[in-house]
Amino acid sequence: MDKFEEAWKENRHVWESSKNLAKAMYLAGQQSRQAEVNFLKAQLGIKREQIKGFESEIKKAWQAVEEKDKRIEELEGQLKAVHALARMRSAVITADRWFTLKPHIQNAIKCLDKKEKALRGEHE
């Protein structure tokens, strides 16, 4: 049984004695409907506030994602720079080793040349 019927039964004596029974019934129905409308409007207001809250949370989440993306890009750039420095360091070390070993290699080649000449019977 809905609220309208309950109100009708509780206040039946008032409406039966009324000259405008149809008007009383209409007004009671309107009041019942208006109460439903007011309830639904209140619910709609609550839902709108919830949506605003969700939109705010989503906006904050997107901002956090954008900040993380920027940080990732920065770190990728730093990592590329570190790799470039490592390659340069490796090249410098390789070149340095070559310059360090070059005199020893040249001396070894001269020594081998002398031995080869000696084996052929050539003298300096």
C-alpha positions as CSV (number, residue, x, y, z in Angstrom):
1,M,0.0,0.0,0.0
2,D,1.5,3.4,-1.0
3,K,1.5,6.5,1.1
4,F,-1.5,8.0,-0.7
5,E,-3.7,5.1,0.3
6,E,-2.5,5.2,3.9
7,A,-3.2,8.9,4.0
8,W,-6.6,8.3,2.5
9,K,-7.5,5.7,5.1
10,E,-6.3,7.8,8.0
11,N,-8.1,10.9,7.0
12,R,-11.1,9.3,5.3
13,H,-13.5,11.1,7.6
14,V,-12.2,14.5,6.5
15,W,-12.5,13.8,2.8
16,E,-15.9,12.1,3.0
17,S,-17.3,15.1,4.8
18,S,-15.8,17.4,2.3
19,K,-18.1,18.8,-0.5
20,N,-15.2,18.6,-3.0
21,L,-14.1,15.0,-2.5
22,A,-12.6,14.9,-6.0
23,K,-10.6,18.0,-5.3
24,A,-9.4,16.6,-2.0
25,M,-8.3,13.4,-3.7
26,Y,-6.6,15.3,-6.5
27,L,-4.7,17.5,-4.0
28,A,-3.7,14.5,-1.9
29,G,-2.4,12.8,-5.1
30,Q,-0.5,16.0,-6.0
31,Q,1.1,16.2,-2.6
32,S,2.2,12.5,-2.9
33,R,3.6,13.1,-6.3
34,Q,5.3,16.3,-5.2
35,A,6.9,14.4,-2.3
36,E,8.3,11.9,-4.9
37,V,9.6,14.7,-7.1
38,N,11.3,16.4,-4.1
39,F,12.8,13.1,-3.1
40,L,14.1,12.4,-6.6
41,K,15.5,16.0,-6.9
42,A,17.4,15.5,-3.7
43,Q,18.8,12.2,-5.0
44,L,19.8,13.9,-8.2
45,G,21.6,16.6,-6.3
46,I,23.5,13.9,-4.3
47,K,24.4,12.1,-7.5
48,R,25.6,15.4,-9.1
49,E,27.9,16.0,-6.1
50,Q,29.2,12.5,-6.4
51,I,29.9,13.0,-10.1
52,K,31.8,16.3,-9.3
53,G,33.9,14.4,-6.7
54,F,34.7,11.7,-9.2
55,E,35.6,14.2,-11.9
56,S,37.9,15.9,-9.4
57,E,39.6,12.6,-8.6
58,I,39.9,11.7,-12.3
59,K,41.5,15.1,-12.9
60,K,44.0,14.6,-10.1
61,A,44.8,11.1,-11.4
62,W,45.4,12.4,-14.9
63,Q,47.7,15.1,-13.5
64,A,49.6,12.5,-11.6
65,V,49.9,10.4,-14.8
66,E,51.2,13.4,-16.7
67,E,53.8,14.1,-13.9
68,K,54.9,10.5,-14.0
69,D,55.2,10.6,-17.8
70,K,57.4,13.7,-17.6
71,R,59.6,12.1,-14.9
72,I,59.9,9.0,-17.0
73,E,61.0,11.1,-20.0
74,E,63.6,12.9,-17.8
75,L,64.9,9.6,-16.5
76,E,65.1,8.2,-20.1
77,G,67.1,11.3,-21.1
78,Q,69.4,10.8,-18.2
79,L,69.8,7.1,-19.0
80,K,70.7,8.0,-22.6
81,A,73.3,10.5,-21.4
82,V,74.8,7.9,-19.1
83,H,75.0,5.4,-22.0
84,A,76.6,8.0,-24.2
85,L,79.2,8.8,-21.5
86,A,79.9,5.1,-21.0
87,R,80.5,4.7,-24.8
88,M,82.8,7.7,-24.8
89,R,84.6,6.4,-21.7
90,S,85.0,3.1,-23.4
91,A,86.4,4.7,-26.5
92,V,88.8,6.8,-24.5
93,I,90.0,3.8,-22.5
94,T,90.4,1.9,-25.8
95,A,92.4,4.8,-27.3
96,D,94.4,5.2,-24.2
97,R,95.3,1.5,-24.1
98,W,96.3,1.7,-27.7
99,F,98.6,4.6,-27.0
100,T,100.0,2.8,-23.9
101,L,100.5,-0.4,-25.8
102,K,101.7,1.1,-29.1
103,P,105.4,1.6,-28.0
104,H,105.5,-2.0,-26.7
105,I,104.0,-3.3,-29.9
106,Q,106.4,-1.2,-32.0
107,N,109.4,-2.5,-29.9
108,A,108.2,-6.1,-30.3
109,I,107.9,-5.6,-34.1
110,K,111.4,-4.1,-34.2
111,C,112.7,-7.0,-32.2
112,L,111.0,-9.5,-34.5
113,D,112.4,-7.7,-37.6
114,K,115.9,-7.9,-36.1
115,K,115.5,-11.6,-35.4
116,E,114.1,-12.2,-38.9
117,K,117.1,-10.3,-40.4
118,A,119.5,-12.3,-38.2
119,L,117.9,-15.6,-39.4
120,R,118.4,-14.5,-43.0
121,G,121.9,-13.5,-42.3
122,E,121.5,-9.8,-42.6
123,H,123.3,-7.4,-40.3
124,E,122.5,-3.9,-39.4
